[in-house]
Amino acid sequence: MASDDIDIVPITGDMIRLGQFLKFANIADSGAAAGDLIQGGDVKVDGEVETRRGRQLAKGMLIEVQLPGTTLAAKVG
């Protein structure tokens, strides 16, 4: 994935939970939708599949979400 395809999503604190980040980055419409993506194994954090909705993310981490027909990527900023 080219670096120009990756959105940098600024956060206000030092850390954010994965489920919150997916909503904040407009990747998931709701907490339930974020949970479904995470539990379905469709979310990677720094290249590793992550199934914990409460996983703490720090600035600089890369989040990839596999959706039908595309992969969305965002970096915690």
PyMOL Python script that loads the backbone (N, CA, C, O; Angstrom):
from pymol import cmd

cmd.read_pdbstr("""\
ATOM      1  N   MET A   1       0.855  -1.174   0.000  1.00  0.00           N
ATOM      2  CA  MET A   1       0.000   0.000   0.000  1.00  0.00           C
ATOM      3  C   MET A   1       0.896   1.230   0.000  1.00  0.00           C
ATOM      4  O   MET A   1       1.792   1.358   0.835  1.00  0.00           O
ATOM      5  N   ALA A   2       0.649   2.128  -0.937  1.00  0.00           N
ATOM      6  CA  ALA A   2       1.448   3.344  -1.055  1.00  0.00           C
ATOM      7  C   ALA A   2       1.172   4.275   0.112  1.00  0.00           C
ATOM      8  O   ALA A   2       0.047   4.359   0.604  1.00  0.00           O
ATOM      9  N   SER A   3       2.209   4.971   0.546  1.00  0.00           N
ATOM     10  CA  SER A   3       2.043   5.847   1.703  1.00  0.00           C
ATOM     11  C   SER A   3       1.081   6.990   1.435  1.00  0.00           C
ATOM     12  O   SER A   3       0.509   7.538   2.378  1.00  0.00           O
ATOM     13  N   ASP A   4       0.882   7.375   0.155  1.00  0.00           N
ATOM     14  CA  ASP A   4      -0.063   8.455  -0.133  1.00  0.00           C
ATOM     15  C   ASP A   4      -1.512   7.988  -0.079  1.00  0.00           C
ATOM     16  O   ASP A   4      -2.428   8.804  -0.186  1.00  0.00           O
ATOM     17  N   ASP A   5      -1.732   6.678   0.085  1.00  0.00           N
ATOM     18  CA  ASP A   5      -3.078   6.126   0.248  1.00  0.00           C
ATOM     19  C   ASP A   5      -3.480   6.034   1.715  1.00  0.00           C
ATOM     20  O   ASP A   5      -4.582   5.585   2.027  1.00  0.00           O
ATOM     21  N   ILE A   6      -2.606   6.449   2.606  1.00  0.00           N
ATOM     22  CA  ILE A   6      -2.837   6.299   4.039  1.00  0.00           C
ATOM     23  C   ILE A   6      -3.219   7.646   4.644  1.00  0.00           C
ATOM     24  O   ILE A   6      -2.468   8.617   4.559  1.00  0.00           O
ATOM     25  N   ASP A   7      -4.398   7.687   5.255  1.00  0.00           N
ATOM     26  CA  ASP A   7      -4.835   8.893   5.954  1.00  0.00           C
ATOM     27  C   ASP A   7      -4.175   8.943   7.326  1.00  0.00           C
ATOM     28  O   ASP A   7      -4.084   7.924   8.011  1.00  0.00           O
ATOM     29  N   ILE A   8      -3.719  10.112   7.723  1.00  0.00           N
ATOM     30  CA  ILE A   8      -3.222  10.313   9.081  1.00  0.00           C
ATOM     31  C   ILE A   8      -4.347  10.968   9.869  1.00  0.00           C
ATOM     32  O   ILE A   8      -4.795  12.067   9.543  1.00  0.00           O
ATOM     33  N   VAL A   9      -4.793  10.277  10.908  1.00  0.00           N
ATOM     34  CA  VAL A   9      -5.930  10.738  11.703  1.00  0.00           C
ATOM     35  C   VAL A   9      -5.404  11.267  13.034  1.00  0.00           C
ATOM     36  O   VAL A   9      -4.975  10.485  13.882  1.00  0.00           O
ATOM     37  N   PRO A  10      -5.433  12.598  13.229  1.00  0.00           N
ATOM     38  CA  PRO A  10      -4.928  13.151  14.481  1.00  0.00           C
ATOM     39  C   PRO A  10      -5.826  12.804  15.667  1.00  0.00           C
ATOM     40  O   PRO A  10      -7.052  12.810  15.557  1.00  0.00           O
ATOM     41  N   ILE A  11      -5.197  12.502  16.795  1.00  0.00           N
ATOM     42  CA  ILE A  11      -5.946  12.253  18.028  1.00  0.00           C
ATOM     43  C   ILE A  11      -5.524  13.305  19.044  1.00  0.00           C
ATOM     44  O   ILE A  11      -4.456  13.906  18.923  1.00  0.00           O
ATOM     45  N   THR A  12      -6.375  13.525  20.051  1.00  0.00           N
ATOM     46  CA  THR A  12      -6.102  14.593  21.014  1.00  0.00           C
ATOM     47  C   THR A  12      -5.160  14.163  22.130  1.00  0.00           C
ATOM     48  O   THR A  12      -4.382  14.980  22.623  1.00  0.00           O
ATOM     49  N   GLY A  13      -5.211  12.909  22.535  1.00  0.00           N
ATOM     50  CA  GLY A  13      -4.337  12.432  23.603  1.00  0.00           C
ATOM     51  C   GLY A  13      -3.182  11.631  23.041  1.00  0.00           C
ATOM     52  O   GLY A  13      -2.909  11.666  21.842  1.00  0.00           O
ATOM     53  N   ASP A  14      -2.503  10.903  23.928  1.00  0.00           N
ATOM     54  CA  ASP A  14      -1.383  10.069  23.500  1.00  0.00           C
ATOM     55  C   ASP A  14      -1.838   8.702  23.008  1.00  0.00           C
ATOM     56  O   ASP A  14      -1.150   8.072  22.204  1.00  0.00           O
ATOM     57  N   MET A  15      -2.997   8.236  23.485  1.00  0.00           N
ATOM     58  CA  MET A  15      -3.485   6.895  23.162  1.00  0.00           C
ATOM     59  C   MET A  15      -4.970   6.955  22.815  1.00  0.00           C
ATOM     60  O   MET A  15      -5.681   7.879  23.210  1.00  0.00           O
ATOM     61  N   ILE A  16      -5.427   5.936  22.057  1.00  0.00           N
ATOM     62  CA  ILE A  16      -6.840   5.782  21.738  1.00  0.00           C
ATOM     63  C   ILE A  16      -7.105   4.289  21.576  1.00  0.00           C
ATOM     64  O   ILE A  16      -6.229   3.548  21.129  1.00  0.00           O
ATOM     65  N   ARG A  17      -8.300   3.846  21.935  1.00  0.00           N
ATOM     66  CA  ARG A  17      -8.657   2.433  21.776  1.00  0.00           C
ATOM     67  C   ARG A  17      -9.011   2.157  20.313  1.00  0.00           C
ATOM     68  O   ARG A  17      -9.500   3.036  19.604  1.00  0.00           O
ATOM     69  N   LEU A  18      -8.758   0.934  19.880  1.00  0.00           N
ATOM     70  CA  LEU A  18      -8.966   0.555  18.488  1.00  0.00           C
ATOM     71  C   LEU A  18     -10.393   0.813  18.029  1.00  0.00           C
ATOM     72  O   LEU A  18     -10.597   1.398  16.965  1.00  0.00           O
ATOM     73  N   GLY A  19     -11.387   0.390  18.808  1.00  0.00           N
ATOM     74  CA  GLY A  19     -12.784   0.606  18.425  1.00  0.00           C
ATOM     75  C   GLY A  19     -13.111   2.079  18.270  1.00  0.00           C
ATOM     76  O   GLY A  19     -13.811   2.473  17.338  1.00  0.00           O
ATOM     77  N   GLN A  20     -12.601   2.893  19.188  1.00  0.00           N
ATOM     78  CA  GLN A  20     -12.825   4.342  19.113  1.00  0.00           C
ATOM     79  C   GLN A  20     -12.154   4.928  17.876  1.00  0.00           C
ATOM     80  O   GLN A  20     -12.716   5.793  17.204  1.00  0.00           O
ATOM     81  N   PHE A  21     -10.954   4.452  17.584  1.00  0.00           N
ATOM     82  CA  PHE A  21     -10.226   4.974  16.429  1.00  0.00           C
ATOM     83  C   PHE A  21     -10.966   4.677  15.128  1.00  0.00           C
ATOM     84  O   PHE A  21     -11.042   5.537  14.250  1.00  0.00           O
ATOM     85  N   LEU A  22     -11.509   3.472  14.996  1.00  0.00           N
ATOM     86  CA  LEU A  22     -12.235   3.123  13.768  1.00  0.00           C
ATOM     87  C   LEU A  22     -13.430   4.040  13.562  1.00  0.00           C
ATOM     88  O   LEU A  22     -13.729   4.417  12.429  1.00  0.00           O
ATOM     89  N   LYS A  23     -14.114   4.401  14.638  1.00  0.00           N
ATOM     90  CA  LYS A  23     -15.228   5.358  14.531  1.00  0.00           C
ATOM     91  C   LYS A  23     -14.705   6.755  14.227  1.00  0.00           C
ATOM     92  O   LYS A  23     -15.239   7.437  13.352  1.00  0.00           O
ATOM     93  N   PHE A  24     -13.682   7.184  14.928  1.00  0.00           N
ATOM     94  CA  PHE A  24     -13.116   8.524  14.777  1.00  0.00           C
ATOM     95  C   PHE A  24     -12.577   8.747  13.360  1.00  0.00           C
ATOM     96  O   PHE A  24     -12.668   9.851  12.822  1.00  0.00           O
ATOM     97  N   ALA A  25     -12.014   7.689  12.761  1.00  0.00           N
ATOM     98  CA  ALA A  25     -11.451   7.768  11.411  1.00  0.00           C
ATOM     99  C   ALA A  25     -12.515   7.566  10.332  1.00  0.00           C
ATOM    100  O   ALA A  25     -12.196   7.549   9.143  1.00  0.00           O
ATOM    101  N   ASN A  26     -13.776   7.412  10.739  1.00  0.00           N
ATOM    102  CA  ASN A  26     -14.899   7.181   9.824  1.00  0.00           C
ATOM    103  C   ASN A  26     -14.752   5.890   9.018  1.00  0.00           C
ATOM    104  O   ASN A  26     -15.229   5.799   7.887  1.00  0.00           O
ATOM    105  N   ILE A  27     -14.096   4.904   9.602  1.00  0.00           N
ATOM    106  CA  ILE A  27     -14.000   3.585   8.981  1.00  0.00           C
ATOM    107  C   ILE A  27     -15.200   2.747   9.389  1.00  0.00           C
ATOM    108  O   ILE A  27     -15.692   1.938   8.602  1.00  0.00           O
ATOM    109  N   ALA A  28     -15.674   2.936  10.616  1.00  0.00           N
ATOM    110  CA  ALA A  28     -16.865   2.246  11.120  1.00  0.00           C
ATOM    111  C   ALA A  28     -17.910   3.292  11.493  1.00  0.00           C
ATOM    112  O   ALA A  28     -17.581   4.347  12.036  1.00  0.00           O
ATOM    113  N   ASP A  29     -19.174   2.989  11.198  1.00  0.00           N
ATOM    114  CA  ASP A  29     -20.273   3.913  11.485  1.00  0.00           C
ATOM    115  C   ASP A  29     -20.655   3.955  12.961  1.00  0.00           C
ATOM    116  O   ASP A  29     -21.196   4.952  13.440  1.00  0.00           O
ATOM    117  N   SER A  30     -20.370   2.863  13.683  1.00  0.00           N
ATOM    118  CA  SER A  30     -20.793   2.772  15.079  1.00  0.00           C
ATOM    119  C   SER A  30     -19.832   1.867  15.838  1.00  0.00           C
ATOM    120  O   SER A  30     -18.974   1.208  15.252  1.00  0.00           O
ATOM    121  N   GLY A  31     -19.997   1.853  17.148  1.00  0.00           N
ATOM    122  CA  GLY A  31     -19.204   0.951  17.964  1.00  0.00           C
ATOM    123  C   GLY A  31     -19.477  -0.506  17.633  1.00  0.00           C
ATOM    124  O   GLY A  31     -18.568  -1.335  17.641  1.00  0.00           O
ATOM    125  N   ALA A  32     -20.742  -0.814  17.340  1.00  0.00           N
ATOM    126  CA  ALA A  32     -21.105  -2.186  16.978  1.00  0.00           C
ATOM    127  C   ALA A  32     -20.440  -2.593  15.665  1.00  0.00           C
ATOM    128  O   ALA A  32     -19.948  -3.714  15.533  1.00  0.00           O
ATOM    129  N   ALA A  33     -20.427  -1.677  14.694  1.00  0.00           N
ATOM    130  CA  ALA A  33     -19.792  -1.960  13.404  1.00  0.00           C
ATOM    131  C   ALA A  33     -18.286  -2.142  13.582  1.00  0.00           C
ATOM    132  O   ALA A  33     -17.685  -3.015  12.956  1.00  0.00           O
ATOM    133  N   ALA A  34     -17.677  -1.317  14.438  1.00  0.00           N
ATOM    134  CA  ALA A  34     -16.248  -1.452  14.720  1.00  0.00           C
ATOM    135  C   ALA A  34     -15.967  -2.814  15.349  1.00  0.00           C
ATOM    136  O   ALA A  34     -15.016  -3.497  14.970  1.00  0.00           O
ATOM    137  N   GLY A  35     -16.798  -3.200  16.310  1.00  0.00           N
ATOM    138  CA  GLY A  35     -16.643  -4.498  16.958  1.00  0.00           C
ATOM    139  C   GLY A  35     -16.758  -5.650  15.981  1.00  0.00           C
ATOM    140  O   GLY A  35     -16.006  -6.620  16.070  1.00  0.00           O
ATOM    141  N   ASP A  36     -17.697  -5.550  15.045  1.00  0.00           N
ATOM    142  CA  ASP A  36     -17.869  -6.600  14.033  1.00  0.00           C
ATOM    143  C   ASP A  36     -16.623  -6.736  13.160  1.00  0.00           C
ATOM    144  O   ASP A  36     -16.178  -7.848  12.877  1.00  0.00           O
ATOM    145  N   LEU A  37     -16.062  -5.607  12.733  1.00  0.00           N
ATOM    146  CA  LEU A  37     -14.850  -5.641  11.911  1.00  0.00           C
ATOM    147  C   LEU A  37     -13.691  -6.270  12.678  1.00  0.00           C
ATOM    148  O   LEU A  37     -12.956  -7.103  12.148  1.00  0.00           O
ATOM    149  N   ILE A  38     -13.543  -5.858  13.932  1.00  0.00           N
ATOM    150  CA  ILE A  38     -12.436  -6.347  14.751  1.00  0.00           C
ATOM    151  C   ILE A  38     -12.598  -7.836  15.031  1.00  0.00           C
ATOM    152  O   ILE A  38     -11.656  -8.605  14.839  1.00  0.00           O
ATOM    153  N   GLN A  39     -13.773  -8.251  15.482  1.00  0.00           N
ATOM    154  CA  GLN A  39     -14.008  -9.658  15.812  1.00  0.00           C
ATOM    155  C   GLN A  39     -13.959 -10.553  14.580  1.00  0.00           C
ATOM    156  O   GLN A  39     -13.656 -11.742  14.684  1.00  0.00           O
ATOM    157  N   GLY A  40     -14.258  -9.980  13.409  1.00  0.00           N
ATOM    158  CA  GLY A  40     -14.219 -10.745  12.166  1.00  0.00           C
ATOM    159  C   GLY A  40     -12.815 -10.965  11.631  1.00  0.00           C
ATOM    160  O   GLY A  40     -12.637 -11.645  10.621  1.00  0.00           O
ATOM    161  N   GLY A  41     -11.812 -10.398  12.297  1.00  0.00           N
ATOM    162  CA  GLY A  41     -10.434 -10.567  11.850  1.00  0.00           C
ATOM    163  C   GLY A  41     -10.068  -9.691  10.664  1.00  0.00           C
ATOM    164  O   GLY A  41      -9.088  -9.956   9.969  1.00  0.00           O
ATOM    165  N   ASP A  42     -10.858  -8.645  10.431  1.00  0.00           N
ATOM    166  CA  ASP A  42     -10.649  -7.773   9.278  1.00  0.00           C
ATOM    167  C   ASP A  42      -9.753  -6.581   9.574  1.00  0.00           C
ATOM    168  O   ASP A  42      -9.528  -5.754   8.690  1.00  0.00           O
ATOM    169  N   VAL A  43      -9.233  -6.470  10.795  1.00  0.00           N
ATOM    170  CA  VAL A  43      -8.448  -5.302  11.193  1.00  0.00           C
ATOM    171  C   VAL A  43      -7.029  -5.736  11.557  1.00  0.00           C
ATOM    172  O   VAL A  43      -6.822  -6.685  12.314  1.00  0.00           O
ATOM    173  N   LYS A  44      -6.058  -5.013  10.994  1.00  0.00           N
ATOM    174  CA  LYS A  44      -4.652  -5.242  11.328  1.00  0.00           C
ATOM    175  C   LYS A  44      -4.088  -3.985  11.976  1.00  0.00           C
ATOM    176  O   LYS A  44      -4.398  -2.865  11.571  1.00  0.00           O
ATOM    177  N   VAL A  45      -3.261  -4.193  12.982  1.00  0.00           N
ATOM    178  CA  VAL A  45      -2.530  -3.105  13.629  1.00  0.00           C
ATOM    179  C   VAL A  45      -1.050  -3.380  13.388  1.00  0.00           C
ATOM    180  O   VAL A  45      -0.520  -4.401  13.826  1.00  0.00           O
ATOM    181  N   ASP A  46      -0.397  -2.470  12.696  1.00  0.00           N
ATOM    182  CA  ASP A  46       1.017  -2.632  12.333  1.00  0.00           C
ATOM    183  C   ASP A  46       1.277  -4.001  11.707  1.00  0.00           C
ATOM    184  O   ASP A  46       2.272  -4.655  12.019  1.00  0.00           O
ATOM    185  N   GLY A  47       0.370  -4.431  10.815  1.00  0.00           N
ATOM    186  CA  GLY A  47       0.556  -5.655  10.051  1.00  0.00           C
ATOM    187  C   GLY A  47       0.088  -6.931  10.711  1.00  0.00           C
ATOM    188  O   GLY A  47       0.149  -7.993  10.092  1.00  0.00           O
ATOM    189  N   GLU A  48      -0.379  -6.866  11.954  1.00  0.00           N
ATOM    190  CA  GLU A  48      -0.832  -8.050  12.691  1.00  0.00           C
ATOM    191  C   GLU A  48      -2.334  -7.977  12.929  1.00  0.00           C
ATOM    192  O   GLU A  48      -2.847  -6.938  13.343  1.00  0.00           O
ATOM    193  N   VAL A  49      -3.048  -9.080  12.667  1.00  0.00           N
ATOM    194  CA  VAL A  49      -4.487  -9.117  12.918  1.00  0.00           C
ATOM    195  C   VAL A  49      -4.737  -8.858  14.396  1.00  0.00           C
ATOM    196  O   VAL A  49      -4.089  -9.450  15.260  1.00  0.00           O
ATOM    197  N   GLU A  50      -5.678  -7.970  14.677  1.00  0.00           N
ATOM    198  CA  GLU A  50      -6.012  -7.605  16.062  1.00  0.00           C
ATOM    199  C   GLU A  50      -7.493  -7.858  16.300  1.00  0.00           C
ATOM    200  O   GLU A  50      -8.336  -7.368  15.549  1.00  0.00           O
ATOM    201  N   THR A  51      -7.813  -8.619  17.337  1.00  0.00           N
ATOM    202  CA  THR A  51      -9.208  -8.939  17.647  1.00  0.00           C
ATOM    203  C   THR A  51      -9.668  -8.328  18.963  1.00  0.00           C
ATOM    204  O   THR A  51     -10.766  -8.630  19.431  1.00  0.00           O
ATOM    205  N   ARG A  52      -8.848  -7.475  19.567  1.00  0.00           N
ATOM    206  CA  ARG A  52      -9.223  -6.825  20.825  1.00  0.00           C
ATOM    207  C   ARG A  52      -9.694  -5.399  20.542  1.00  0.00           C
ATOM    208  O   ARG A  52      -8.914  -4.545  20.122  1.00  0.00           O
ATOM    209  N   ARG A  53     -10.966  -5.163  20.775  1.00  0.00           N
ATOM    210  CA  ARG A  53     -11.543  -3.842  20.530  1.00  0.00           C
ATOM    211  C   ARG A  53     -10.905  -2.763  21.400  1.00  0.00           C
ATOM    212  O   ARG A  53     -10.809  -1.609  20.985  1.00  0.00           O
ATOM    213  N   GLY A  54     -10.474  -3.129  22.592  1.00  0.00           N
ATOM    214  CA  GLY A  54      -9.894  -2.182  23.527  1.00  0.00           C
ATOM    215  C   GLY A  54      -8.393  -1.999  23.378  1.00  0.00           C
ATOM    216  O   GLY A  54      -7.770  -1.326  24.200  1.00  0.00           O
ATOM    217  N   ARG A  55      -7.804  -2.584  22.348  1.00  0.00           N
ATOM    218  CA  ARG A  55      -6.357  -2.450  22.116  1.00  0.00           C
ATOM    219  C   ARG A  55      -5.976  -0.972  22.092  1.00  0.00           C
ATOM    220  O   ARG A  55      -6.581  -0.179  21.371  1.00  0.00           O
ATOM    221  N   GLN A  56      -4.979  -0.614  22.876  1.00  0.00           N
ATOM    222  CA  GLN A  56      -4.519   0.769  22.938  1.00  0.00           C
ATOM    223  C   GLN A  56      -3.617   1.063  21.741  1.00  0.00           C
ATOM    224  O   GLN A  56      -2.683   0.314  21.453  1.00  0.00           O
ATOM    225  N   LEU A  57      -3.907   2.145  21.062  1.00  0.00           N
ATOM    226  CA  LEU A  57      -3.110   2.572  19.917  1.00  0.00           C
ATOM    227  C   LEU A  57      -2.353   3.839  20.278  1.00  0.00           C
ATOM    228  O   LEU A  57      -2.881   4.720  20.955  1.00  0.00           O
ATOM    229  N   ALA A  58      -1.126   3.919  19.826  1.00  0.00           N
ATOM    230  CA  ALA A  58      -0.301   5.108  20.033  1.00  0.00           C
ATOM    231  C   ALA A  58      -0.064   5.787  18.691  1.00  0.00           C
ATOM    232  O   ALA A  58      -0.253   5.186  17.633  1.00  0.00           O
ATOM    233  N   LYS A  59       0.346   7.027  18.747  1.00  0.00           N
ATOM    234  CA  LYS A  59       0.630   7.777  17.529  1.00  0.00           C
ATOM    235  C   LYS A  59       1.690   7.049  16.709  1.00  0.00           C
ATOM    236  O   LYS A  59       2.668   6.531  17.248  1.00  0.00           O
ATOM    237  N   GLY A  60       1.475   7.022  15.395  1.00  0.00           N
ATOM    238  CA  GLY A  60       2.402   6.362  14.481  1.00  0.00           C
ATOM    239  C   GLY A  60       1.998   4.954  14.096  1.00  0.00           C
ATOM    240  O   GLY A  60       2.558   4.395  13.153  1.00  0.00           O
ATOM    241  N   MET A  61       1.030   4.357  14.807  1.00  0.00           N
ATOM    242  CA  MET A  61       0.597   3.001  14.475  1.00  0.00           C
ATOM    243  C   MET A  61      -0.249   3.015  13.208  1.00  0.00           C
ATOM    244  O   MET A  61      -1.032   3.937  12.977  1.00  0.00           O
ATOM    245  N   LEU A  62      -0.078   1.966  12.382  1.00  0.00           N
ATOM    246  CA  LEU A  62      -0.809   1.827  11.125  1.00  0.00           C
ATOM    247  C   LEU A  62      -1.958   0.844  11.303  1.00  0.00           C
ATOM    248  O   LEU A  62      -1.759  -0.279  11.766  1.00  0.00           O
ATOM    249  N   ILE A  63      -3.163   1.273  10.932  1.00  0.00           N
ATOM    250  CA  ILE A  63      -4.361   0.445  11.028  1.00  0.00           C
ATOM    251  C   ILE A  63      -4.839   0.154   9.612  1.00  0.00           C
ATOM    252  O   ILE A  63      -5.016   1.073   8.813  1.00  0.00           O
ATOM    253  N   GLU A  64      -5.049  -1.124   9.298  1.00  0.00           N
ATOM    254  CA  GLU A  64      -5.573  -1.527   7.996  1.00  0.00           C
ATOM    255  C   GLU A  64      -6.860  -2.310   8.218  1.00  0.00           C
ATOM    256  O   GLU A  64      -6.936  -3.165   9.101  1.00  0.00           O
ATOM    257  N   VAL A  65      -7.867  -2.008   7.408  1.00  0.00           N
ATOM    258  CA  VAL A  65      -9.160  -2.674   7.530  1.00  0.00           C
ATOM    259  C   VAL A  65      -9.539  -3.239   6.171  1.00  0.00           C
ATOM    260  O   VAL A  65      -9.643  -2.508   5.186  1.00  0.00           O
ATOM    261  N   GLN A  66      -9.746  -4.556   6.129  1.00  0.00           N
ATOM    262  CA  GLN A  66     -10.134  -5.233   4.897  1.00  0.00           C
ATOM    263  C   GLN A  66     -11.650  -5.181   4.766  1.00  0.00           C
ATOM    264  O   GLN A  66     -12.377  -5.718   5.603  1.00  0.00           O
ATOM    265  N   LEU A  67     -12.114  -4.534   3.712  1.00  0.00           N
ATOM    266  CA  LEU A  67     -13.536  -4.461   3.394  1.00  0.00           C
ATOM    267  C   LEU A  67     -13.749  -5.151   2.057  1.00  0.00           C
ATOM    268  O   LEU A  67     -12.787  -5.329   1.309  1.00  0.00           O
ATOM    269  N   PRO A  68     -14.969  -5.543   1.731  1.00  0.00           N
ATOM    270  CA  PRO A  68     -15.203  -6.184   0.436  1.00  0.00           C
ATOM    271  C   PRO A  68     -14.703  -5.300  -0.715  1.00  0.00           C
ATOM    272  O   PRO A  68     -15.201  -4.193  -0.921  1.00  0.00           O
ATOM    273  N   GLY A  69     -13.726  -5.799  -1.449  1.00  0.00           N
ATOM    274  CA  GLY A  69     -13.224  -5.099  -2.622  1.00  0.00           C
ATOM    275  C   GLY A  69     -12.166  -4.049  -2.372  1.00  0.00           C
ATOM    276  O   GLY A  69     -11.651  -3.472  -3.330  1.00  0.00           O
ATOM    277  N   THR A  70     -11.817  -3.773  -1.122  1.00  0.00           N
ATOM    278  CA  THR A  70     -10.826  -2.728  -0.848  1.00  0.00           C
ATOM    279  C   THR A  70     -10.220  -2.893   0.541  1.00  0.00           C
ATOM    280  O   THR A  70     -10.764  -3.590   1.398  1.00  0.00           O
ATOM    281  N   THR A  71      -9.099  -2.245   0.740  1.00  0.00           N
ATOM    282  CA  THR A  71      -8.477  -2.160   2.061  1.00  0.00           C
ATOM    283  C   THR A  71      -8.313  -0.691   2.404  1.00  0.00           C
ATOM    284  O   THR A  71      -7.744   0.073   1.624  1.00  0.00           O
ATOM    285  N   LEU A  72      -8.806  -0.294   3.564  1.00  0.00           N
ATOM    286  CA  LEU A  72      -8.639   1.076   4.040  1.00  0.00           C
ATOM    287  C   LEU A  72      -7.478   1.105   5.016  1.00  0.00           C
ATOM    288  O   LEU A  72      -7.279   0.168   5.789  1.00  0.00           O
ATOM    289  N   ALA A  73      -6.715   2.183   4.975  1.00  0.00           N
ATOM    290  CA  ALA A  73      -5.585   2.314   5.891  1.00  0.00           C
ATOM    291  C   ALA A  73      -5.588   3.702   6.504  1.00  0.00           C
ATOM    292  O   ALA A  73      -5.907   4.693   5.846  1.00  0.00           O
ATOM    293  N   ALA A  74      -5.228   3.752   7.776  1.00  0.00           N
ATOM    294  CA  ALA A  74      -5.122   5.027   8.483  1.00  0.00           C
ATOM    295  C   ALA A  74      -4.012   4.902   9.510  1.00  0.00           C
ATOM    296  O   ALA A  74      -3.795   3.839  10.091  1.00  0.00           O
ATOM    297  N   LYS A  75      -3.323   5.996   9.718  1.00  0.00           N
ATOM    298  CA  LYS A  75      -2.253   6.034  10.710  1.00  0.00           C
ATOM    299  C   LYS A  75      -2.698   6.939  11.851  1.00  0.00           C
ATOM    300  O   LYS A  75      -3.258   8.013  11.630  1.00  0.00           O
ATOM    301  N   VAL A  76      -2.438   6.486  13.074  1.00  0.00           N
ATOM    302  CA  VAL A  76      -2.759   7.286  14.249  1.00  0.00           C
ATOM    303  C   VAL A  76      -1.786   8.465  14.275  1.00  0.00           C
ATOM    304  O   VAL A  76      -0.569   8.280  14.271  1.00  0.00           O
ATOM    305  N   GLY A  77      -2.347   9.690  14.301  1.00  0.00           N
ATOM    306  CA  GLY A  77      -1.493  10.871  14.209  1.00  0.00           C
ATOM    307  C   GLY A  77      -1.519  11.726  15.441  1.00  0.00           C
ATOM    308  O   GLY A  77      -0.843  12.753  15.494  1.00  0.00           O
TER     309      GLY A  77
END
""", "prot")
cmd.dss("prot")
cmd.show_as("cartoon", "prot")
cmd.util.cbc("prot")
cmd.orient("prot")
